[in-house]
């Protein structure tokens, strides 16, 4: 039996280092827990290295923190795994970083979860790759969030996939960007969706493109919207179509313009409607034209009006006819002038009447003549009054006869005076009589002489009295004999005196008794002798005394003796002395005869 067992704790503490250095393994084994607890760091330090291995579990756990600090690295390394396992968490946490570094992998493997929880950040920082490689899942999850962030990148990269998969979300969130970047693809693949959801923006941006390439759709979907928005364009370009399809609406909304700009046609093709509508207006404008052209018709139909209005002209031009056909009326109403002008003629050809009617007036006015000439009659008929009013002269000039034929009265009256003047004569001829009757006087006055000359007799007959009054002398001069023949008495009465003076003798000859009777004195005064000569005798005979007196002295020269002889005595007596003096002898004789009849 060793004499050591008889010593008190104070006697043990008083032993010199020279005495302690001579203690045998038997002496060490004889120490009780109280005696072991009395050992100083200096005493422990001089113990033979081999003797250290003979501490019992109760002895090793009884050593004070100060005593443990006396262990040399050689002594630490000499500790058995059983002794290491008996160390308390407080003792482990009190070891120096040099002592911790001296622990071999076998010793590390027996540390308890409590020991790992007690590690300081300084201790965690010096764990080797070999140490990390032997950690159990229970040990790994016992490392505090503060400590795990201190592991070297090499140590972090050596953790088993099981360890990585077992990490708590708080631990994952505590990993540095450098540690995340150092993880192997196998480790990244082992992370669960909850762990992925815990990644910060900096951590997400630290994932390598190789890491991104192996992410499951569940991992992608678990990323926070902010994390997705923090990914580099290189990372986003690595996404496969399944990963893109897995993105949630909030994630899509978080994409930056740079990220959106590198989405491929394959990516665009797999987007769901909820993803498509999640794009910001700014982002959607950054899609390549090829990507925009690959969006499904369902995606196109689901776009918000703000998104549609944000599309570039190049994107609109790149849309397929099927995509354009999928746009709703509200979306069409949102098109800007530059977007409308970017539609291809093939696009224009397939537009529904509802889509055409939904275009803003300014958008219609921005269409090219090639686009307008592509309109079919149903599309033309669908144009609203404001849209028709917005047509440019170049657009109006290429309206076909078929287009003109389908115009409604509200459309016809909406054409500007400038536009009316550039309609082809064929188009004017095809306007319905109702449309002609609906034209404003400013529109009538704007008609060219060629257009007026092209009017059918039915169209001329449809003109109202105010429209007739609006005709210029040049326009009236183009009216044919047939046109004048269909004029009503009201229309004839609406002609200006200057207009009447321009009627051909053939036209004048078509005026019936009612027409002539409706002439105002100013109109009669404007008649030339040739026109008067062309008037029907019955029409002359129906004139009132005031009308007869209105003939100019030149005009009465056109009265035939037959005309005069048909007058009543009162009519014959109504001629003024100036008129009578202008008569030739035959007319004078006829007047006297008529008067005396």
RODO-2510 file (C-alpha; in nm, 4 decimals, decimal comma):
residues 597
     n   res          X          Y          Z
     1     x     0,0000     0,0000     0,0000
     2     x     0,1354     0,3445    -0,0944
     3     x     0,2044     0,5955     0,1807
     4     x     0,0453     0,8555    -0,0482
     5     x    -0,3004     0,7355     0,0462
     6     x    -0,2396     0,8451     0,4069
     7     x    -0,1572     1,2071     0,3201
     8     x    -0,4102     1,4824     0,3663
     9     x    -0,5111     1,7121     0,0821
    10     x    -0,2997     1,9919     0,2273
    11     x    -0,0009     1,7600     0,2525
    12     x    -0,0514     1,6571    -0,1098
    13     x    -0,0606     2,0194    -0,2168
    14     x     0,2593     2,0852    -0,0197
    15     x     0,4606     1,8156    -0,1959
    16     x     0,7487     1,9591    -0,3929
    17     x     0,7657     1,9079    -0,7653
    18     x     1,0814     1,7022    -0,7169
    19     x     0,8902     1,4617    -0,4924
    20     x     0,5882     1,4521    -0,7229
    21     x     0,8092     1,3718    -1,0177
    22     x     0,9143     1,0499    -0,8405
    23     x     0,5616     0,9226    -0,7812
    24     x     0,5010     0,5782    -0,9233
    25     x     0,1939     0,4543    -1,1014
    26     x     0,1039     0,2791    -0,7758
    27     x     0,1203     0,6132    -0,5980
    28     x    -0,0995     0,7727    -0,8628
    29     x    -0,3526     0,4952    -0,8348
    30     x    -0,3630     0,5379    -0,4558
    31     x    -0,4822     0,9007    -0,4738
    32     x    -0,8429     0,9554    -0,3861
    33     x    -1,0599     1,2230    -0,5489
    34     x    -0,9946     1,4761    -0,2720
    35     x    -0,6194     1,4260    -0,2971
    36     x    -0,6335     1,4496    -0,6776
    37     x    -0,8250     1,7724    -0,6501
    38     x    -0,5442     1,9121    -0,4328
    39     x    -0,2795     1,8714    -0,7021
    40     x    -0,1425     2,1966    -0,8435
    41     x    -0,0613     2,2741    -1,2037
    42     x     0,3126     2,2632    -1,1237
    43     x     0,2788     1,9201    -0,9660
    44     x     0,0729     1,7845    -1,2563
    45     x     0,3237     1,9225    -1,5010
    46     x     0,6122     1,7190    -1,3525
    47     x     0,4261     1,3905    -1,3421
    48     x     0,5875     1,1354    -1,5701
    49     x     0,4012     1,1293    -1,8991
    50     x     0,3366     0,7596    -1,8720
    51     x     0,1893     0,8019    -1,5229
    52     x    -0,0808     1,0370    -1,6507
    53     x    -0,2476     0,7457    -1,8238
    54     x    -0,3079     0,5831    -1,4840
    55     x    -0,5500     0,8438    -1,3505
    56     x    -0,8872     0,6890    -1,2804
    57     x    -1,2090     0,8411    -1,3983
    58     x    -1,2942     0,9946    -1,0593
    59     x    -0,9363     1,1238    -1,0253
    60     x    -0,9255     1,2895    -1,3674
    61     x    -1,2635     1,4531    -1,3211
    62     x    -1,1521     1,5743    -0,9748
    63     x    -0,8548     1,7684    -1,1108
    64     x    -0,8994     2,1413    -1,0787
    65     x    -0,9014     2,3648    -1,3849
    66     x    -0,5717     2,5095    -1,2655
    67     x    -0,4198     2,1626    -1,2316
    68     x    -0,5313     2,0661    -1,5816
    69     x    -0,3554     2,3700    -1,7229
    70     x    -0,0307     2,2112    -1,6012
    71     x    -0,0667     1,9223    -1,8453
    72     x     0,1890     1,9382    -2,1230
    73     x     0,0891     1,8545    -2,4774
    74     x     0,2678     1,5224    -2,4366
    75     x     0,0745     1,4504    -2,1196
    76     x    -0,2532     1,5499    -2,2888
    77     x    -0,1759     1,3198    -2,5752
    78     x    -0,0998     1,0412    -2,3252
    79     x    -0,4460     1,0565    -2,1726
    80     x    -0,6498     0,7481    -2,2478
    81     x    -0,9830     0,7806    -2,4268
    82     x    -1,1469     0,6664    -2,1035
    83     x    -0,9800     0,9525    -1,9166
    84     x    -1,0769     1,2047    -2,1846
    85     x    -1,4318     1,0792    -2,1686
    86     x    -1,4326     1,1408    -1,7909
    87     x    -1,3324     1,5063    -1,8282
    88     x    -1,6140     1,7359    -1,7303
    89     x    -1,7513     1,9895    -1,9778
    90     x    -1,6127     2,2639    -1,7549
    91     x    -1,2667     2,1032    -1,7676
    92     x    -1,2796     2,0682    -2,1462
    93     x    -1,3834     2,4298    -2,1838
    94     x    -1,0909     2,5307    -1,9617
    95     x    -0,8220     2,3639    -2,1734
    96     x    -0,5860     2,5867    -2,3633
    97     x    -0,5979     2,5869    -2,7412
    98     x    -0,2538     2,4212    -2,7359
    99     x    -0,3881     2,1406    -2,5192
   100     x    -0,6962     2,0987    -2,7392
   101     x    -0,4737     2,0843    -3,0438
   102     x    -0,2773     1,8033    -2,8756
   103     x    -0,5830     1,5783    -2,8567
   104     x    -0,5763     1,3070    -3,1203
   105     x    -0,8767     1,1933    -3,3204
   106     x    -0,9419     0,8989    -3,0897
   107     x    -0,9534     1,1310    -2,7921
   108     x    -1,1735     1,3760    -2,9809
   109     x    -1,4156     1,1042    -3,0735
   110     x    -1,4964     1,0312    -2,7068
   111     x    -1,5737     1,3887    -2,6021
   112     x    -1,9339     1,4176    -2,4925
   113     x    -2,1933     1,6462    -2,6468
   114     x    -2,1691     1,8509    -2,3293
   115     x    -1,7946     1,8836    -2,3859
   116     x    -1,8557     2,0116    -2,7384
   117     x    -2,1099     2,2590    -2,6131
   118     x    -1,8477     2,3854    -2,3680
   119     x    -1,5806     2,4474    -2,6333
   120     x    -1,4782     2,8081    -2,6642
   121     x    -1,4656     2,9834    -3,0001
   122     x    -1,0861     2,9837    -2,9730
   123     x    -1,0849     2,6070    -2,9167
   124     x    -1,3259     2,5476    -3,2046
   125     x    -1,1065     2,7535    -3,4326
   126     x    -0,8116     2,5163    -3,3942
   127     x    -0,9973     2,1923    -3,4622
   128     x    -0,8157     2,0091    -3,7384
   129     x    -0,9634     1,8482    -4,0460
   130     x    -0,8867     1,5127    -3,8885
   131     x    -1,0790     1,6157    -3,5770
   132     x    -1,3753     1,7327    -3,7817
   133     x    -1,3751     1,4123    -3,9820
   134     x    -1,4320     1,1936    -3,6737
   135     x    -1,7098     1,3984    -3,5177
   136     x    -2,0337     1,2128    -3,4604
   137     x    -2,3648     1,3745    -3,5497
   138     x    -2,4416     1,4251    -3,1810
   139     x    -2,1058     1,5970    -3,1340
   140     x    -2,1590     1,8135    -3,4430
   141     x    -2,4997     1,9362    -3,3324
   142     x    -2,3585     2,0088    -2,9852
   143     x    -2,1219     2,2736    -3,1200
   144     x    -2,2638     2,6162    -3,0433
   145     x    -2,3585     2,8516    -3,3255
   146     x    -2,0832     3,0876    -3,2140
   147     x    -1,8261     2,8066    -3,2175
   148     x    -1,9265     2,6504    -3,5476
   149     x    -1,8641     2,9797    -3,7194
   150     x    -1,5028     2,9586    -3,5991
   151     x    -1,4223     2,6249    -3,7625
   152     x    -1,1611     2,6578    -4,0321
   153     x    -1,2936     2,6266    -4,3843
   154     x    -1,0909     2,3068    -4,4196
   155     x    -1,2460     2,1627    -4,1025
   156     x    -1,5946     2,2614    -4,2163
   157     x    -1,5346     2,0928    -4,5500
   158     x    -1,4342     1,7719    -4,3680
   159     x    -1,7556     1,7317    -4,1701
   160     x    -1,9406     1,4192    -4,2777
   161     x    -2,2593     1,4580    -4,4811
   162     x    -2,4431     1,3058    -4,1851
   163     x    -2,2995     1,5759    -3,9580
   164     x    -2,3963     1,8484    -4,2031
   165     x    -2,7467     1,7085    -4,2394
   166     x    -2,7819     1,7037    -3,8596
   167     x    -2,6816     2,0671    -3,8022
   168     x    -2,9451     2,2874    -3,6454
   169     x    -3,0733     2,5811    -3,8509
   170     x    -2,9110     2,8206    -3,6028
   171     x    -2,5784     2,6486    -3,6676
   172     x    -2,6255     2,6661    -4,0441
   173     x    -2,7136     3,0345    -4,0230
   174     x    -2,3946     3,0906    -3,8200
   175     x    -2,1629     2,9468    -4,0858
   176     x    -1,9471     3,2075    -4,2543
   177     x    -1,9624     3,2734    -4,6266
   178     x    -1,6119     3,1292    -4,6532
   179     x    -1,7232     2,8092    -4,4794
   180     x    -2,0265     2,7792    -4,7088
   181     x    -1,8055     2,8313    -5,0105
   182     x    -1,5711     2,5568    -4,8856
   183     x    -1,8449     2,2959    -4,8453
   184     x    -1,8322     2,0089    -5,0903
   185     x    -2,1216     1,9459    -5,3273
   186     x    -2,1977     1,6311    -5,1268
   187     x    -2,2251     1,8379    -4,8096
   188     x    -2,4462     2,0968    -4,9801
   189     x    -2,6651     1,8191    -5,1166
   190     x    -2,7034     1,6867    -4,7611
   191     x    -2,8534     2,0115    -4,6320
   192     x    -3,2273     1,9892    -4,5697
   193     x    -3,4924     2,2353    -4,6812
   194     x    -3,5176     2,3879    -4,3331
   195     x    -3,1415     2,4408    -4,3343
   196     x    -3,1587     2,5975    -4,6794
   197     x    -3,4321     2,8285    -4,5608
   198     x    -3,1935     2,9466    -4,2879
   199     x    -2,9229     3,0567    -4,5341
   200     x    -2,8519     3,4284    -4,5321
   201     x    -2,8066     3,6361    -4,8459
   202     x    -2,4279     3,6317    -4,8020
   203     x    -2,4282     3,2544    -4,7553
   204     x    -2,6450     3,1964    -5,0627
   205     x    -2,4139     3,4122    -5,2710
   206     x    -2,1182     3,2057    -5,1444
   207     x    -2,2477     2,8779    -5,2896
   208     x    -2,0370     2,7665    -5,5842
   209     x    -2,1913     2,7146    -5,9256
   210     x    -2,1133     2,3453    -5,8776
   211     x    -2,3213     2,3576    -5,5591
   212     x    -2,6060     2,5324    -5,7387
   213     x    -2,6046     2,2708    -6,0124
   214     x    -2,6783     1,9852    -5,7702
   215     x    -2,9472     2,1549    -5,5625
   216     x    -3,2751     1,9686    -5,5394
   217     x    -3,5939     2,1485    -5,6345
   218     x    -3,6903     2,1356    -5,2684
   219     x    -3,3699     2,3117    -5,1674
   220     x    -3,4211     2,5793    -5,4327
   221     x    -3,7798     2,6350    -5,3236
   222     x    -3,6660     2,6652    -4,9611
   223     x    -3,4312     2,9580    -5,0249
   224     x    -3,5649     3,2867    -4,8930
   225     x    -3,6657     3,5477    -5,1494
   226     x    -3,3809     3,7683    -5,0279
   227     x    -3,1354     3,4822    -5,0702
   228     x    -3,2501     3,4273    -5,4292
   229     x    -3,2130     3,7968    -5,5010
   230     x    -2,8563     3,7824    -5,3692
   231     x    -2,7446     3,5070    -5,6073
   232     x    -2,4929     3,6063    -5,8712
   233     x    -2,5800     3,5917    -6,2382
   234     x    -2,3309     3,3060    -6,2700
   235     x    -2,5262     3,1131    -6,0081
   236     x    -2,8649     3,1863    -6,1663
   237     x    -2,7385     3,0877    -6,5098
   238     x    -2,6469     2,7491    -6,3608
   239     x    -3,0086     2,6749    -6,2666
   240     x    -3,1643     2,3954    -6,4682
   241     x    -3,5246     2,4179    -6,5834
   242     x    -3,6511     2,2035    -6,2954
   243     x    -3,4869     2,4406    -6,0489
   244     x    -3,6328     2,7448    -6,2250
   245     x    -3,9761     2,5837    -6,2197
   246     x    -3,9369     2,5292    -5,8442
   247     x    -3,8966     2,9002    -5,7671
   248     x    -4,1891     3,0498    -5,5779
   249     x    -4,3670     3,3707    -5,6700
   250     x    -4,1893     3,5641    -5,3946
   251     x    -3,8543     3,4342    -5,5177
   252     x    -3,9280     3,5345    -5,8770
   253     x    -4,0370     3,8779    -5,7580
   254     x    -3,7025     3,9102    -5,5782
   255     x    -3,4959     3,8481    -5,8924
   256     x    -3,2798     4,1408    -5,9945
   257     x    -3,2813     4,2864    -6,3441
   258     x    -2,9378     4,1339    -6,4025
   259     x    -3,0651     3,7906    -6,2994
   260     x    -3,3756     3,8189    -6,5148
   261     x    -3,1686     3,9233    -6,8136
   262     x    -2,9812     3,5912    -6,8167
   263     x    -3,2846     3,3627    -6,8001
   264     x    -3,2721     3,1303    -7,0988
   265     x    -3,5474     3,0403    -7,3414
   266     x    -3,5677     2,7002    -7,1716
   267     x    -3,6131     2,8759    -6,8368
   268     x    -3,8875     3,0990    -6,9735
   269     x    -4,0651     2,8001    -7,1242
   270     x    -4,1146     2,6312    -6,7848
   271     x    -4,2419     2,9344    -6,5949
   272     x    -4,5869     2,8923    -6,4432
   273     x    -4,8488     3,1649    -6,4621
   274     x    -4,7966     3,2475    -6,0947
   275     x    -4,4254     3,2888    -6,1628
   276     x    -4,4831     3,4995    -6,4738
   277     x    -4,7100     3,7446    -6,2937
   278     x    -4,4585     3,7694    -6,0100
   279     x    -4,1969     3,9429    -6,2268
   280     x    -4,1644     4,3106    -6,1514
   281     x    -4,2338     4,5445    -6,4405
   282     x    -3,8673     4,6463    -6,4358
   283     x    -3,7495     4,2859    -6,4494
   284     x    -3,9840     4,1720    -6,7250
   285     x    -3,8419     4,4404    -6,9513
   286     x    -3,5014     4,2749    -6,9124
   287     x    -3,6044     3,9349    -7,0504
   288     x    -3,4299     3,8633    -7,3778
   289     x    -3,6537     3,8787    -7,6818
   290     x    -3,5985     3,5057    -7,7270
   291     x    -3,7071     3,4394    -7,3681
   292     x    -4,0125     3,6627    -7,4052
   293     x    -4,1101     3,4772    -7,7209
   294     x    -4,0915     3,1464    -7,5310
   295     x    -4,3382     3,2388    -7,2558
   296     x    -4,6474     3,0208    -7,2751
   297     x    -4,9716     3,1712    -7,3973
   298     x    -5,1123     3,1087    -7,0487
   299     x    -4,8256     3,3133    -6,9016
   300     x    -4,8849     3,5928    -7,1515
   301     x    -5,2564     3,5986    -7,0752
   302     x    -5,1818     3,6184    -6,7027
   303     x    -4,9471     3,9190    -6,7207
   304     x    -5,0595     4,2298    -6,5355
   305     x    -5,1213     4,5424    -6,7395
   306     x    -4,8231     4,7092    -6,5726
   307     x    -4,6059     4,4223    -6,6933
   308     x    -4,7428     4,4442    -7,0465
   309     x    -4,6833     4,8190    -7,0539
   310     x    -4,3239     4,7572    -6,9440
   311     x    -4,2373     4,5267    -7,2352
   312     x    -3,9907     4,6784    -7,4776
   313     x    -4,0809     4,7324    -7,8403
   314     x    -3,8282     4,4632    -7,9318
   315     x    -3,9986     4,2171    -7,6968
   316     x    -4,3423     4,2969    -7,8388
   317     x    -4,2085     4,2551    -8,1900
   318     x    -4,0660     3,9147    -8,0932
   319     x    -4,3958     3,7798    -7,9586
   320     x    -4,5515     3,5014    -8,1610
   321     x    -4,8952     3,5439    -8,3126
   322     x    -5,0246     3,2876    -8,0622
   323     x    -4,8897     3,5000    -7,7770
   324     x    -5,0400     3,8185    -7,9208
   325     x    -5,3722     3,6401    -7,9644
   326     x    -5,3584     3,5442    -7,5954
   327     x    -5,3429     3,9057    -7,4773
   328     x    -5,6665     4,0275    -7,3215
   329     x    -5,8450     4,3515    -7,3977
   330     x    -5,7190     4,5131    -7,0765
   331     x    -5,3647     4,4204    -7,1754
   332     x    -5,4160     4,5609    -7,5246
   333     x    -5,5449     4,8823    -7,3745
   334     x    -5,2163     4,9081    -7,1843
   335     x    -4,9995     4,8975    -7,4982
   336     x    -4,7991     5,2133    -7,5594
   337     x    -4,7667     5,3791    -7,8977
   338     x    -4,4200     5,2326    -7,9541
   339     x    -4,5417     4,8862    -7,8546
   340     x    -4,8389     4,9027    -8,0902
   341     x    -4,6121     5,0099    -8,3744
   342     x    -4,3880     4,7103    -8,2968
   343     x    -4,6601     4,4540    -8,3664
   344     x    -4,5917     4,2638    -8,6862
   345     x    -4,8401     4,2649    -8,9713
   346     x    -4,8910     3,8947    -8,8967
   347     x    -4,9873     3,9944    -8,5424
   348     x    -5,2268     4,2604    -8,6699
   349     x    -5,3929     4,0104    -8,9011
   350     x    -5,4968     3,7807    -8,6136
   351     x    -5,6222     4,0461    -8,3715
   352     x    -5,9761     3,9975    -8,2485
   353     x    -6,2212     4,2816    -8,2857
   354     x    -6,2140     4,3142    -7,9071
   355     x    -5,8377     4,3600    -7,9085
   356     x    -5,8572     4,6201    -8,1852
   357     x    -6,1295     4,8098    -8,0022
   358     x    -5,9193     4,8051    -7,6839
   359     x    -5,6222     4,9864    -7,8390
   360     x    -5,5860     5,3432    -7,7204
   361     x    -5,6498     5,6146    -7,9749
   362     x    -5,2847     5,7182    -7,9595
   363     x    -5,1782     5,3572    -8,0183
   364     x    -5,3968     5,3384    -8,3294
   365     x    -5,2492     5,6631    -8,4530
   366     x    -4,9011     5,5171    -8,4103
   367     x    -4,9650     5,2154    -8,6332
   368     x    -4,7742     5,2029    -8,9585
   369     x    -4,9553     5,2129    -9,2898
   370     x    -4,8443     4,8532    -9,3439
   371     x    -5,0194     4,7579    -9,0207
   372     x    -5,3366     4,9509    -9,1025
   373     x    -5,3511     4,8029    -9,4507
   374     x    -5,3508     4,4587    -9,2859
   375     x    -5,6760     4,5312    -9,1005
   376     x    -5,9691     4,3276    -9,2243
   377     x    -6,3129     4,4825    -9,2509
   378     x    -6,4260     4,3366    -8,9177
   379     x    -6,1289     4,4997    -8,7476
   380     x    -6,1966     4,8322    -8,9189
   381     x    -6,5597     4,8125    -8,8125
   382     x    -6,4444     4,7552    -8,4533
   383     x    -6,2560     5,0853    -8,4340
   384     x    -6,4121     5,3369    -8,1995
   385     x    -6,4828     5,6976    -8,2877
   386     x    -6,1802     5,8189    -8,0900
   387     x    -5,9586     5,5683    -8,2694
   388     x    -6,0873     5,6758    -8,6104
   389     x    -6,0304     6,0384    -8,5169
   390     x    -5,6707     5,9486    -8,4287
   391     x    -5,5922     5,8073    -8,7733
   392     x    -5,3182     5,9944    -8,9547
   393     x    -5,3621     6,1176    -9,3089
   394     x    -5,1204     5,8484    -9,4246
   395     x    -5,3360     5,5841    -9,2574
   396     x    -5,6616     5,7261    -9,3907
   397     x    -5,5174     5,7374    -9,7403
   398     x    -5,4732     5,3594    -9,7505
   399     x    -5,8214     5,2645    -9,6318
   400     x    -5,9700     5,0348    -9,8926
   401     x    -6,3108     5,0507   -10,0534
   402     x    -6,4092     4,7498    -9,8419
   403     x    -6,2971     4,9359    -9,5293
   404     x    -6,4998     5,2412    -9,6237
   405     x    -6,8046     5,0266    -9,6874
   406     x    -6,8146     4,8939    -9,3290
   407     x    -6,7711     5,2258    -9,1495
   408     x    -7,0532     5,3202    -8,9148
   409     x    -7,2007     5,6685    -8,9081
   410     x    -7,0203     5,7439    -8,5816
   411     x    -6,6934     5,6341    -8,7388
   412     x    -6,7524     5,8350    -9,0542
   413     x    -6,8304     6,1513    -8,8635
   414     x    -6,5183     6,0961    -8,6510
   415     x    -6,2778     6,1158    -8,9457
   416     x    -6,0921     6,4454    -8,9305
   417     x    -6,1368     6,6926    -9,2140
   418     x    -5,7714     6,6448    -9,3068
   419     x    -5,8190     6,2683    -9,3225
   420     x    -6,1399     6,2923    -9,5241
   421     x    -5,9522     6,4844    -9,7895
   422     x    -5,7020     6,1993    -9,8423
   423     x    -5,9531     5,9172    -9,8788
   424     x    -5,9323     5,7627   -10,2223
   425     x    -6,2188     5,8474   -10,4548
   426     x    -6,3053     5,4773   -10,4581
   427     x    -6,3233     5,4744   -10,0791
   428     x    -6,5447     5,7845   -10,0788
   429     x    -6,7742     5,6266   -10,3354
   430     x    -6,8140     5,3250   -10,1063
   431     x    -6,9291     5,5272    -9,8064
   432     x    -7,2889     5,4437    -9,7269
   433     x    -7,5544     5,7082    -9,7817
   434     x    -7,6054     5,7073    -9,4046
   435     x    -7,2363     5,7858    -9,3582
   436     x    -7,2541     6,0632    -9,6164
   437     x    -7,5525     6,2116    -9,4375
   438     x    -7,3625     6,1922    -9,1074
   439     x    -7,0600     6,3884    -9,2287
   440     x    -7,0022     6,7208    -9,0577
   441     x    -7,0020     7,0355    -9,2692
   442     x    -6,6277     7,0749    -9,2038
   443     x    -6,5755     6,7293    -9,3493
   444     x    -6,7904     6,8123    -9,6522
   445     x    -6,5946     7,1305    -9,7122
   446     x    -6,2711     6,9301    -9,6949
   447     x    -6,3675     6,6926    -9,9771
   448     x    -6,1583     6,7366   -10,2874
   449     x    -6,3245     6,8159   -10,6175
   450     x    -6,2244     6,4684   -10,7370
   451     x    -6,3984     6,3133   -10,4372
   452     x    -6,7144     6,5200   -10,4915
   453     x    -6,7138     6,4324   -10,8591
   454     x    -6,6912     6,0641   -10,7615
   455     x    -6,9992     6,0754   -10,5384
   456     x    -7,2859     5,8626   -10,6587
   457     x    -7,6241     6,0207   -10,7175
   458     x    -7,7518     5,8295   -10,4134
   459     x    -7,4777     5,9836   -10,2027
   460     x    -7,5490     6,3318   -10,3381
   461     x    -7,9165     6,2803   -10,2654
   462     x    -7,8259     6,1904    -9,9073
   463     x    -7,6567     6,5247    -9,8419
   464     x    -7,8399     6,7494    -9,6003
   465     x    -7,9153     7,1118    -9,6693
   466     x    -7,6407     7,2285    -9,4319
   467     x    -7,3968     7,0012    -9,6112
   468     x    -7,5050     7,1383    -9,9501
   469     x    -7,4576     7,4883    -9,8159
   470     x    -7,1057     7,3931    -9,7054
   471     x    -6,9992     7,2983   -10,0591
   472     x    -6,7456     7,5293   -10,2130
   473     x    -6,8009     7,6688   -10,5592
   474     x    -6,5239     7,4403   -10,6868
   475     x    -6,7003     7,1395   -10,5378
   476     x    -7,0384     7,2401   -10,6754
   477     x    -6,8886     7,2834   -11,0197
   478     x    -6,8026     6,9110   -11,0221
   479     x    -7,1614     6,7982   -10,9634
   480     x    -7,2838     6,6094   -11,2648
   481     x    -7,6136     6,6665   -11,4432
   482     x    -7,7362     6,3433   -11,2853
   483     x    -7,6335     6,4705   -10,9419
   484     x    -7,8250     6,7956   -10,9846
   485     x    -8,1238     6,6042   -11,1153
   486     x    -8,1623     6,4161   -10,7853
   487     x    -8,1387     6,7253   -10,5660
   488     x    -8,4462     6,7972   -10,3605
   489     x    -8,6011     7,1411   -10,3576
   490     x    -8,4511     7,1863   -10,0125
   491     x    -8,1050     7,0988   -10,1397
   492     x    -8,1419     7,3297   -10,4384
   493     x    -8,2507     7,6085   -10,2094
   494     x    -7,9427     7,5476    -9,9949
   495     x    -7,7039     7,6188   -10,2825
   496     x    -7,5301     7,9530   -10,2607
   497     x    -7,5797     8,2074   -10,5360
   498     x    -7,2210     8,1463   -10,6473
   499     x    -7,2877     7,7731   -10,6598
   500     x    -7,5973     7,8255   -10,8738
   501     x    -7,3994     8,0376   -11,1159
   502     x    -7,1613     7,7445   -11,1738
   503     x    -7,4282     7,4922   -11,2726
   504     x    -7,3954     7,3715   -11,6279
   505     x    -7,6812     7,4409   -11,8636
   506     x    -7,7490     7,0681   -11,8714
   507     x    -7,7688     7,0663   -11,4933
   508     x    -7,9933     7,3717   -11,4954
   509     x    -8,2195     7,1960   -11,7407
   510     x    -8,2816     6,9177   -11,4860
   511     x    -8,4315     7,1585   -11,2325
   512     x    -8,8035     7,0946   -11,2120
   513     x    -9,0781     7,3447   -11,1409
   514     x    -9,0571     7,2842   -10,7648
   515     x    -8,6795     7,3263   -10,7687
   516     x    -8,6934     7,6545   -10,9559
   517     x    -8,9795     7,7807   -10,7430
   518     x    -8,7622     7,7149   -10,4364
   519     x    -8,4813     7,9376   -10,5648
   520     x    -8,4144     8,2483   -10,3643
   521     x    -8,3992     8,5837   -10,5405
   522     x    -8,0201     8,5933   -10,4930
   523     x    -7,9895     8,2557   -10,6625
   524     x    -8,2094     8,3676   -10,9508
   525     x    -8,0058     8,6852   -10,9856
   526     x    -7,6956     8,4697   -11,0246
   527     x    -7,8348     8,2725   -11,3195
   528     x    -7,6682     8,3368   -11,6507
   529     x    -7,8674     8,3875   -11,9678
   530     x    -7,7537     8,0404   -12,0846
   531     x    -7,8800     7,8818   -11,7615
   532     x    -8,2080     8,0718   -11,7868
   533     x    -8,2441     7,9548   -12,1433
   534     x    -8,1946     7,5969   -12,0229
   535     x    -8,4679     7,6187   -11,7594
   536     x    -8,7927     7,4410   -11,8354
   537     x    -9,0698     7,6795   -11,9532
   538     x    -9,3057     7,5314   -11,6962
   539     x    -9,0509     7,6147   -11,4269
   540     x    -9,0321     7,9756   -11,5485
   541     x    -9,4070     8,0027   -11,5500
   542     x    -9,4139     7,8973   -11,1831
   543     x    -9,1993     8,1879   -11,0640
   544     x    -9,3419     8,4603   -10,8447
   545     x    -9,3338     8,8262   -10,9412
   546     x    -9,0459     8,8895   -10,6977
   547     x    -8,8513     8,5994   -10,8413
   548     x    -8,9067     8,7269   -11,1978
   549     x    -8,7881     9,0694   -11,0931
   550     x    -8,4717     8,9054   -10,9503
   551     x    -8,3436     8,8060   -11,2939
   552     x    -8,0459     9,0142   -11,3934
   553     x    -8,0710     9,2189   -11,7111
   554     x    -7,8273     8,9701   -11,8630
   555     x    -8,0256     8,6765   -11,7285
   556     x    -8,3580     8,7834   -11,8818
   557     x    -8,1900     8,7588   -12,2159
   558     x    -8,2143     8,3832   -12,1785
   559     x    -8,5955     8,3866   -12,1557
   560     x    -8,7508     8,2411   -12,4659
   561     x    -9,0678     8,3830   -12,6172
   562     x    -9,2334     8,0541   -12,5181
   563     x    -9,1265     8,1152   -12,1583
   564     x    -9,2676     8,4681   -12,1670
   565     x    -9,5918     8,3758   -12,3409
   566     x    -9,6560     8,1210   -12,0667
   567     x    -9,6590     8,3946   -11,8050
   568     x    -9,9760     8,5388   -11,6612
   569     x   -10,0665     8,9029   -11,7169
   570     x    -9,9576     8,9803   -11,3605
   571     x    -9,6252     8,8031   -11,4096
   572     x    -9,5632     8,9834   -11,7381
   573     x    -9,6398     9,3139   -11,5716
   574     x    -9,3889     9,2392   -11,2915
   575     x    -9,0775     9,2846   -11,5035
   576     x    -8,8775     9,5932   -11,4146
   577     x    -8,8182     9,8677   -11,6703
   578     x    -8,4478     9,7721   -11,6756
   579     x    -8,5376     9,4140   -11,7573
   580     x    -8,7827     9,5191   -12,0286
   581     x    -8,5221     9,7503   -12,1792
   582     x    -8,2856     9,4511   -12,1935
   583     x    -8,5388     9,2458   -12,3927
   584     x    -8,4964     9,2033   -12,7651
   585     x    -8,7885     9,2888   -12,9952
   586     x    -8,9242     8,9336   -12,9959
   587     x    -8,9236     8,9224   -12,6155
   588     x    -9,0879     9,2646   -12,5973
   589     x    -9,3623     9,1488   -12,8312
   590     x    -9,4098     8,8368   -12,6225
   591     x    -9,4310     9,0370   -12,2976
   592     x    -9,6962     9,2686   -12,4441
   593     x    -9,8933     8,9708   -12,5689
   594     x    -9,8704     8,7949   -12,2318
   595     x    -9,9726     9,1101   -12,0503
   596     x   -10,2775     9,1645   -12,2724
   597     x   -10,3814     8,8011   -12,2674
***
